Each structure stands twice: as C-alpha cells, then as structure tokens.
Amino acid sequence: MVLTPSEALPAIDELRLIGGDELVQEMTRTFLKFGRTQVSRLDEAAATGELEQGAVLAHTFKSSARQLGAVTLGDACSRAELAARGGDPAGFVHAANDVGRAFHEARPWLEALSKS
C-alpha cells in the first residue's frame, strides 16, 4: 500500500471537501497524464536552451503540483522557473532534471489516489 505523504494531505483533504474522492481521482489522473508530457517538454527545453518556454512550462507544472500537494515537485518546478527566468541555462538543466526525479517519486502515491 502506497501512502500519501503527510505534506500532501492538506491539499488532498481540501479537494475532497470540494468534490469528494471523485474530484481527487479525476485531478490526479489528469495530472499524471499531463505530467508525463510536461516532464518531456521541460527536458526538451533544457536540452535546446529554450529558457522562455522552460519558464512557462515550469510555472504551469508548479501550480498543478502544488494544487495536489506534491510539494517536492512544486519546489523543483519553482527552481526550474527561477533559473530559466534568470537566464541560467545550467541551473535550468539541473532543476529540470530535479523536476523529472520528483515527478517519478510522486507517481506511486498519485497513482494510488487516482484509483482510490
């Protein structure tokens, strides 16, 4: 059994208050599908040095991650966004890699929520 991290519980509980388990399931399923694409697009932006595009992608992903309580992922997205906006290609590459790792680490508990 995969447990939701304690840092995510306030966000998940709030979503449940708004729309019950159905909303949590729908949002996590959408986020997981969207997340795979976002990670790929961030990796591509990092590889090609497209900092402006990378900043937009990281910002969007950050907001979605934080809405579901994926704090570590949201923080990695924030670092990627700041590096991209600050014109730091090496920092953006490093942070984009952190985003990929954080998404991979969050997937098991998000997948469990999408089926609960």
C-alpha positions, 0 to 999 in steps of 0.5 A: 500500500502506497501512502500519501505523504503527510505534506500532501494531505492538506491539499488532498483533504481540501479537494475532497471537501470540494468534490469528494474522492471523485474530484481527487481521482479525476485531478490526479489522473489528469495530472499524471497524464499531463505530467508525463508530457510536461516532464518531456517538454521541460527536458526538451527545453533544457536540452535546446536552451529554450529558457522562455518556454522552460519558464512557462512550462515550469510555472504551469507544472508548479501550480498543478503540483502544488494544487495536489500537494506534491510539494517536492515537485512544486519546489523543483518546478519553482527552481526550474522557473527561477533559473530559466527566468534568470537566464541560467541555462545550467541551473535550468538543466539541473532543476529540470532534471530535479523536476523529472526525479520528483515527478517519478517519486510522486507517481506511486502515491498519485497513482494510488489516489487516482484509483482510490 
